[in-house]
Amino acid sequence: MTQAKQRRVRGALLIESLFAVFLVAIVATIIAATMPLANNSRARADMLNKAVSIAQKQVENVRGVGYPNLNGPQLLAAGLVESSTADGNGRFHFTNVDSAAFDAPALVLPSGKGYLKIEQVGLDLRLVTVRVEWTDRGKPRHTVLSTMIANL
């Protein structure tokens, strides 16, 4: 009669348990260290996304008024700029325009400002440039969109 051999089941040693805890602690530290950086990057990307969205909306609104109405009084009447006269740089401000829809740069972005510049580049062609500026942790940021509008 032979007896079946019994296998010895060994438990985990203390050193193996400590090594597993050490690995888990390293992974948790790495994740905890990268979370603030990820949150900052997400916030910066969100501000850029808002600025581009505002600029795109302004470009589309200006395109909607058409070539003959690309002047200060007509843009003011359409509610696209704050004043019918341009500043010293030839730009119209739209920093507080469209505040009812919460799309004004001053309401959406920290220290947000919006500028619209119209330049005659040809006989029946105008260049419209929209610039949205804001501050991000004390540093100035901006985005610029341009389009050409023809007299068709």
C-alpha positions as CSV (number, residue, x, y, z in Angstrom):
1,M,0.0,0.0,0.0
2,T,1.4,3.2,-1.1
3,Q,0.3,6.4,0.3
4,A,-0.4,9.3,-2.0
5,K,2.1,12.0,-1.5
6,Q,0.7,15.0,0.0
7,R,1.8,18.3,-1.5
8,R,2.9,21.0,0.8
9,V,1.1,24.3,0.2
10,R,3.3,27.1,1.2
11,G,2.0,30.5,2.1
12,A,3.3,33.9,1.1
13,L,6.4,34.9,2.9
14,L,6.6,38.2,4.7
15,I,9.2,39.6,2.3
16,E,6.8,38.9,-0.7
17,S,4.0,40.8,1.1
18,L,6.2,43.7,1.8
19,F,7.4,43.9,-1.8
20,A,3.8,43.9,-3.0
21,V,2.9,46.7,-0.6
22,F,6.0,48.6,-1.8
23,L,5.0,48.3,-5.5
24,V,1.4,49.4,-4.7
25,A,2.7,52.4,-2.8
26,I,5.0,53.4,-5.7
27,V,2.1,53.2,-8.2
28,A,-0.2,55.2,-5.9
29,T,2.5,57.9,-5.5
30,I,3.0,58.2,-9.2
31,I,-0.7,58.6,-9.8
32,A,-1.1,61.1,-7.0
33,A,1.8,63.2,-8.4
34,T,0.4,63.3,-11.9
35,M,-3.1,64.3,-11.0
36,P,-2.5,68.0,-10.4
37,L,-0.6,68.3,-13.7
38,A,-3.4,66.5,-15.5
39,N,-6.0,68.9,-13.9
40,N,-4.0,71.9,-14.9
41,S,-3.6,70.7,-18.5
42,R,-7.3,70.0,-18.7
43,A,-8.2,73.5,-17.4
44,R,-5.8,75.1,-19.9
45,A,-7.3,73.1,-22.7
46,D,-10.8,74.0,-21.6
47,M,-10.0,77.8,-21.7
48,L,-8.4,77.4,-25.1
49,N,-11.5,75.5,-26.3
50,K,-13.8,78.3,-25.0
51,A,-11.7,81.0,-26.7
52,V,-11.7,79.2,-30.0
53,S,-15.5,78.7,-29.7
54,I,-16.0,82.4,-29.0
55,A,-13.8,83.4,-32.0
56,Q,-15.5,80.9,-34.3
57,K,-18.9,82.2,-33.3
58,Q,-17.8,85.8,-33.9
59,V,-16.4,85.0,-37.3
60,E,-19.6,83.3,-38.3
61,N,-21.7,86.2,-37.1
62,V,-19.6,88.7,-39.0
63,R,-19.8,86.5,-42.1
64,G,-23.6,86.5,-41.6
65,V,-23.9,90.3,-41.8
66,G,-22.3,90.3,-45.3
67,Y,-19.7,92.4,-47.1
68,P,-21.8,95.6,-47.4
69,N,-22.4,95.7,-43.6
70,L,-18.7,95.4,-42.5
71,N,-18.5,98.8,-40.9
72,G,-18.7,100.0,-37.3
73,P,-22.3,101.3,-37.3
74,Q,-23.7,98.2,-39.0
75,L,-21.8,95.8,-36.7
76,L,-23.0,97.8,-33.7
77,A,-26.6,97.6,-34.9
78,A,-26.2,93.8,-35.3
79,G,-24.9,93.6,-31.8
80,L,-21.5,92.3,-32.7
81,V,-19.3,95.1,-31.3
82,E,-19.4,97.4,-28.4
83,S,-18.8,100.7,-30.3
84,S,-19.1,101.9,-33.8
85,T,-15.6,103.4,-33.8
86,A,-12.4,101.4,-33.9
87,D,-9.6,101.9,-31.4
88,G,-6.2,103.3,-32.3
89,N,-5.2,99.9,-33.8
90,G,-8.2,99.7,-36.1
91,R,-9.9,97.1,-33.9
92,F,-13.5,96.9,-32.7
93,H,-14.0,95.5,-29.2
94,F,-16.5,92.8,-28.4
95,T,-15.4,92.0,-24.9
96,N,-18.8,92.3,-23.3
97,V,-21.0,91.6,-26.3
98,D,-23.5,88.7,-26.3
99,S,-23.5,88.5,-22.5
100,A,-27.1,87.2,-22.5
101,A,-25.9,84.0,-24.1
102,F,-22.8,83.8,-21.8
103,D,-20.5,84.0,-24.8
104,A,-18.8,87.3,-24.0
105,P,-15.1,86.8,-23.5
106,A,-15.2,88.9,-20.3
107,L,-17.7,86.4,-18.8
108,V,-16.3,83.1,-20.0
109,L,-12.5,83.6,-19.7
110,P,-10.4,85.1,-17.0
111,S,-9.6,88.7,-18.0
112,G,-11.1,87.9,-21.4
113,K,-11.1,90.4,-24.2
114,G,-12.2,90.2,-27.8
115,Y,-11.2,92.2,-30.8
116,L,-12.4,92.4,-34.4
117,K,-10.3,93.9,-37.2
118,I,-11.5,94.5,-40.7
119,E,-9.0,95.2,-43.5
120,Q,-9.7,95.9,-47.2
121,V,-7.3,93.6,-49.1
122,G,-8.7,93.9,-52.5
123,L,-11.3,95.8,-54.6
124,D,-14.2,93.5,-53.4
125,L,-12.4,91.6,-50.6
126,R,-12.0,92.2,-46.9
127,L,-10.0,90.3,-44.3
128,V,-11.8,89.9,-41.0
129,T,-9.5,88.9,-38.0
130,V,-10.9,87.9,-34.6
131,R,-8.6,87.9,-31.6
132,V,-9.6,86.6,-28.2
133,E,-7.2,87.2,-25.3
134,W,-7.2,85.9,-21.7
135,T,-4.8,85.3,-18.8
136,D,-3.8,81.9,-17.6
137,R,-2.0,81.9,-14.3
138,G,-0.8,85.4,-14.9
139,K,0.5,84.7,-18.4
140,P,-1.3,86.3,-21.4
141,R,-2.8,83.8,-23.9
142,H,-4.6,84.5,-27.2
143,T,-6.1,82.8,-30.2
144,V,-6.7,84.4,-33.6
145,L,-9.1,83.4,-36.4
146,S,-9.3,85.1,-39.8
147,T,-11.6,84.9,-42.8
148,M,-12.0,86.6,-46.1
149,I,-15.4,88.1,-47.1
150,A,-16.0,88.9,-50.7
151,N,-18.6,91.2,-52.3
152,L,-20.6,88.8,-54.4
